Amino acid sequence: MTGPVDVSALEVDDEDWLGQADWIVGGQAARAARKQGIYAGYVLVLFAAVYGFPLVQALFRTSDRIWLREQLASAGGVLVLAGSVAAILGAGLWAGRFRGPVVPPLPWIDLVVTAPVDRALAVRRWWRFAVVATVFVGAVVGLVLGSGLAFAEVTGVAAIAVATLAGAALGVLGARLWLWGQVRSWPGADRGVSVLWRVPDALRALHAESLRAHSANTSTLAGSALTGNLRTARLAFARPVRRGRTARLRAGRPIRVLVRRDVLGLRRQPATVLAGAGLSTIGALVLVWGLTQPAAPAVALGVGMLPLYLGFGAWAEGLRLQADNVGTPSLIGVAAVPEAVAHLVVPAVLTSGVLGGAAGLAALTTGLPPVALGVLAAVVPSVALLCGGHLLAAFRGAPPTVSGPQGVVLWYLRPGLVVVVLGGVTSYALRGGHGVGSVTATLAICLVVAWGLATVRRLTHLHRAFGAT
């Protein structure tokens, strides 16, 4: 008979053990995930070839090539490019706090990650998926932009390879910053910048509780997107208030109290204020550039409205909170529509200030006061359109149940698309001095605002009628 086996002397191959655990816990999940990833990449390439490249090429071809080449090589163009890259990387770092690149399913976390096995090997698969996805997306975007510039004869053919490699490199850096944000989401000793180039150590620094939280956040995001209940996601990702706790809301008339409440809310969330200021500044600069440069492509006017729309939304938290609690009795004696209008005061004033500052900057740089007056003429319709668009976004209700995924996506994007398209058309009409077009676009903006106010009334009455039954 053999003696007792010394368990401490047994050696276990982590790779072999993880392979067996993968088959027992996940089954065919890994193979199915690879197939889904390949299909998603195929769809992305198809959209880039059918829609992305023709649109980008048409945009560059309809612009003055010499002027566009000079703009790309100027200090302003380099600054805009650097700012865009910094914004993308910063967004990845910020997103890592809530949903990082390494998100295994909960059974794998409970049964495998917490086992005595190298954690870098246990979660390596999900990290590889994230890196491949970000590199692939960055390379495709760079390929589309570089090909558009080259085929429009703005740059040489070498721009295709340079843009593709730059996009892939940006994907690698973005993935590592994304991982760093996930590592920093949980207290630990190894959270410094050095983990950016020490990926195995970064994977080992991921705490099991942090992985569980990120996995739960993924489920929350997916459920909120499918059901249209964005309030659940906002409440799940809301950060605790640590600033302005001693400030108190002063009493006064109802409308003034609502405005003061929004100001107090922004004081307690300085990150939201900065995010809105950054997005609004980018949008205002792009919009002013499109209005003051006759050779600028018309699509730049619509593109400038997108960050303005997002920045306005960052400051309109009070409007979204009202929509989340729509139908409940008001405790300060204000109807739904006046309350919604009151919640638009703060973001409208802040956005007007940013656009006014951009107009002043245009007057200083161009030395032409009429240019600044033209920009100021676009402030009022732009702010009114942003107000109407956010009324539609905040009070849109639940998505239609009969439409498929494409219908839900369009339902989400409808307010933003209305703002971008109509804002671009209005600014283009003002830049070209088209009187009839300007009047028509202004009337359309008034209709959007009226549509938004009608949406507030409709959703309020529906909730009250449903509660009464």
Beta strands, then each sheet from edge to edge (+ up, - down):
end
